[in-house]
């Protein structure tokens, strides 16, 4: 069965500090991994996905198949990064729907 | 291009009533997903429709049901409403079944059961 875990419900860091939001998954195959973000009073939106290998708003995420992880990182957190972050997995086989992790609330303190 | 739209924005019902929530996907998207976002509980997967058929459902009782119409819009019905059904209900659409495609979310319908 496919599953996504995010061990931290809440993560607080100071502005300018590095931030890492953890995501681990279980899936018997090669999944697609995504990070979604939900800012206050805004709709849930895609932040980045592993196949595009790009940096969005300073965030990067590397898929580590050995550790089955897809941690989200940013070297210098900004106050506007405060939001709810969800890691999500999609299987390559038809019939596999999206699976979201429970989410981590990031709070960047001034 | 218009995004995913949901109606109504807010819905207030009393316990035991039925609620109907609607979702219009992005043009060209054939898959529609429904999620419940209760306070402090993150996203809970409800239902997935693709090409008019229910493909999968989450761990919710049968009083949560829905359908997808030929134009790919979708309806979520919640019967015999209970207080704990109060939540934000999110709809997301996706372009077909390729797993490289991400989901696009609507703004949600806030359901309050009193």
Interface residues (C-beta under 8 A of the other chain):
Chain A: X31 X32 X34 X43 X44 X45 X46 X49 X51 X86 X88 X90 X91 X92 X93 X94 X95 X96 X97 X98 X99 X100 X101 X102 X103
Chain B: X33 X35 X41 X42 X43 X45 X48 X55 X56 X90 X92 X94 X97 X99 X100 X102 X103 X104 X105 X106 X107 X108
